[in-house]
Amino acid sequence: MLFKEDRRARRDAETIRKSVGWYMWTHDLVEVTGPDALALLQKLFVSDLSKVPAGRTKYTAMLNEDGEILDDVIVMHMRDGVYWVSSLYGPRFIDWAGAHADGQDVQIRLITYEHDMIAVQGPETPAAMERLVGDAASGMKRFAVREAKIGDAPVWLHRSGFTGENGFEIYCAPEQTPQVKEAVSAAVEAAGGQQIYTLEVYVRSVPMEKGFALKQDYKHMSPFECGLGWTVSEEKDFIGKEAALKIKESPRFQMVGLEFERESTEDISIWEKVYLYGVEVGRCAQAIYGYTVDKNIGFANIRAGIPEGTRVTVGPNGSPAVVVSKVFC
């Protein structure tokens, strides 16, 4: 059965796009504290985190010495001297950060299992959040974070998400999760929404339509090759800066979107080869069905300079596709 024929997946995608849905999916969380916490984070990440006050968060990237992305994360300035790093690869971040701490006075620890995260996403999110926390979420700008309560459960509200829609992420202690989930479910249903069940929808299909990639999609790429150059602060030092700026001047690759012309992409695995007139020009990072655009779509890392509209083939079966913007809707 083709992925696009999955009725539950289509319902879940339409709920996020047209109404409001909730799901539980906790990223890895790493807490960084201590007098030198900011200095270490400034060294590790490409953005200027000194400009992120307590109560604000920042999407950014971490590079290796070759200027290539190791991870893209959200750094959350929870309160003075306390930062959370939201990543899918927390233990790897801890190893990398520890290797570059250079005797700095900083404490780094995994706190993933101390928090559950529930996402509320979709255009009707404000109505659901008002029912859930009253005025506590009103006026919060995107990438703001603050403490609140749901019933008697302390929570953190983060105005963010991975769907391209209006949304919040709610963090709570695991022992409080049952009552928080019950309250979230009731508020979302009262706003006309429902729970989202399809992992492929909220992790891949819906985000991809809006151009949101996963860390694995940036393999061997610089921020300047995959549309993340805007995250880079060239006025400060960070690991990989010199190499990244060289790549900026002479990019090797570019991250693009692919629209497939066949109904199914089931024969396309991660990192299948992309061909132009039979010559390999890159790799397809991932492919999925986009329910909003009603097309099979994908991300590809291909040779720099190949323009949109170029026809290519993907994989050993020669699936035909067209190079397009990586933002599909």
N, C-alpha and C positions, 0 to 999 in steps of 0.2 A: 504494500500500500504506500502510495506517495505521501510524503510528510504533509503536503498541502490538503490531503483528504482527512486529516485528523480533526474531527469536529471540536473536540475539547481544546486542542491547541488554537484553532481559529477563534473559538469563543474567548479564550484567555487573552489572546492578542487584541481582539476588539474591545474587551473590557478595559485594558490598559489605555488604549488609544481614545476611546469614546466615553468612558465612565470613570471608575476607580476600582482598583483591585489591590489585594494585599497578599504577600507571601513572606515566608521566613527563609532567609539565606544569609548566614553569618560569615562575613569575610574574616580572615585572620586579622587580629589586632595586636600591635606591639606598642607598649608604653615606653616612652623615653622621657626620663626626668633627670634632674641634677643641674648644677650651676652651668655646665657646659653643654646642656642638651641642645640649645639653639645653634651653637657653634658647630656641633657635629652634624646636625641636620642641614645646615647651610653648606657644609662640605659635601654631603652625600647627594643633595638634590639640586636640580637645575634652576629652580625658582628662588626668588628672594623671599625667604620665609620670615625675615626680620620685619616685613611689612604686613604680616598676618597677626593681628592682635588676638588676645584671648577671646573666645567665642566665635572665631572664624576658622575656616578650613581652606585648604588649597590643593587642587589637583596638580600633580607634578610628576617628574620622572627621575630615575636614578640610572646613571650610566657607568659603564666600565671604562678602563683607560683608553679604549679604542673609540670612545664616543658613541657606543651603541647601547641601546636601552636594555638595562637589566630588569627593570620593573617600572610600571606606572602605578601610582598610589594616590591616596588622599591623606595629606598630613593635617591632623586636627589639633588645633591649639585649644585644649579643653579648659585650662585655667593657667594662671601664671606659673611657668616652669614645668607644665605637664602637657606632653604631646602624645597623641595616638597616631600611629601609622596604620592605615587600613590597606591591606594587601591580600592577595591570594597566596602569597608565599612568605608568611611571617618568619618561619625558622631560617629561611635563606637570607632574609633581611637582617635578622639578628646576627648571623655569621658575618655578613658583609660589614655591618655597622661596627661590630666588635673588632674586626680586623683593621678598621680605620679610625678607631677611637684615640689612638696615640696617647694613652695615659690621661685622657680627659676625665674630668669628674662628672661621670654620667652613668645612669643606671638604665639598662635595657632589659625588658622582660616581656614574654608572651602572655597576653591577657585574654586570648580568644575564648577560653573556657570559662571566663568570668562574666561573659556578656553574650546574650542572644540579640540578633538584629531582625526586626520585622520591617519590611518595606511597604509603604502605602503609596501607590503610583497611579496617576491618571488625571485628567482635567477636573474631575470632581473631588480631588484630594482636599481642597480647602473646606468643603462642606463636611467631609468625613472627619477632618482634624478638629473642626469646631465642636462637633459632637463628642469627640474623644477627649480633648484637653481644654475646651473653652477658648479663652483668649491667649493661652500660653504660646500658641503657634502663630498668632496673628502678627503681621509685620515682619516676620523673619525673612530675610533675604536669602537667596540661594547661597549655599556654602556658609550658612550660619549654624551654630550649634549652641544649645542651651539646656539647662536642667528643667524638668517638669515632673508632674505626677500623673499617673493614670490610676484612678482610685487611690489606694494607699501605696502604690508601687512607684518608687523613684525611677525615673527614666531620663535618658538623654534624647533630645530631638535634634535631628540633623536634616536641614533642608537640602536634600540631595537625592540622588538615585541614578540608576543605570538604564533608564528607559527612554530618555529624551522628553519625558512628560513632567508636568508638575508633580512633585513628590516629596516625601519625607522618609527618613530612616529612623527607626525607634530602637534604642539600645536599652536592654534591661538585664537584671541578674537572672540566671536560669531558674532560680526558685520562684521568681515572679512571672515567668513566661506564661504559664497557663492562664492566669487572670488577665495579663496584658493581651494575649491572643484573643481571649473571649471578648474583651472590650473593643479591640480593633475590629474584629469580625462584625460585631453589632453595629459599630459606627459606620463601617464601610457599606454594610447591607442597607442601613438607613439612608445612606447617600445614593443608593441605587446600584452599588457595586457588589463584588463577591470575591471569594478567595481564588487565587491563581495557583494552578497545580502543575503546569507544564514547564519543567526546568529549561527545556530547549527554547521556549518562548521568551522567558524573562532574562536568560543569560545570553542567548545568541540571536534569535530572530528579531525581536523588538529592538534591542540595542543596535544591531547591525544596520537596520533600516535608517537609523539616525547617525550612522557613522561612528558608533562607539565600538572600539576594538578591545580585544583581550590582550594581555601581556604577550601571550604566545604569538599573536599576529604580528608583533613588532620585531621578530627574530632578526638579528644582525642589522637592524636599522637605527639610524640616528633620528633624533626628534625632527630634524630639518628634512628628513626624507619621508616622513609619515604624517605630516600635517600637525606636528606638535611643537613646531618652532616657537609658537607664541608662549609656551611655558618657560622658555629659556631666558634667564637674566644674564646678559653678557657683561654686566657691570660687576659681577662678583666671581669669585673662584669656586670651582667645584670639580670633582673627579671627572675626567674625560673632556674638560672644556676645550683644550687645545685641539684635540682630535675632532671634536664635534664641529668646531668653527671651520676647520679645513674641509670637512664634508659639506658644510653649508655653502662654501664657495664652489665646490665641485661634487654635487650629489651623484651617487652611484645608482641608487634605486629611487622608486617612488611607490607609495601605497595608493592603490586605486580600487575602485569598485568594479565588479563584473556582473553583467546581466546575462544569464544563461538562456539559450534558445530552446533547450530541451525541457520537457516537463519534469524530469527527475534529475537530481544531482547525487543519487545514491551511490554511483560508481566513482565519485570524486572523494578521495581521502585527503586528510590534512597534508599540505605541502606537495600536492601534485604539481607536475611541471606545466608551465604555461608556454605555448609555442606561437610564434609569429612566422607564418610561411614555413613551418617545419623546423624553425630554429628556436631553441630554448631561450626565453627572455625573462624568466622569473618563476615564481612559485605561487600557487593558490593557498592562502593561509587557512581559509575555511569557506564553506558554502552551506546555505540553508534556504528554506522557503520563507519569503517575507509576506506575511498575510495582509499587511496594509497596502503594499504595492502589487500583490498577487503575481509575484515573479520569483524564480529561483535566483538568488543573489549571492555574491561572495566578495571577499577581500583578496587582493593579490599584491605581492611585492614584485614589481617588474622593473626592467631597465629604465633609467631616467630618460625622459624625452619622448616616450611613446604617448601620443595624444589620445584624448577621449574620442570615442567613435571608432577606434581601431578594432578590427575583428581578429580574435585569437582563438586558439583551441586549447583545451585543458585536459590533462590526463591521458592515459594510454588509449582510451576510446575516442579521443578527439572531440570532446564535447564543445560545441561552438558557443562563443560568448563575445560580448562587446565590452570594451573598456569604457567605464563611466566614472562619474564622481563617486567617492566612497560614502557620500551622504545621499541616501535614496529617497528620503521624504522629509 
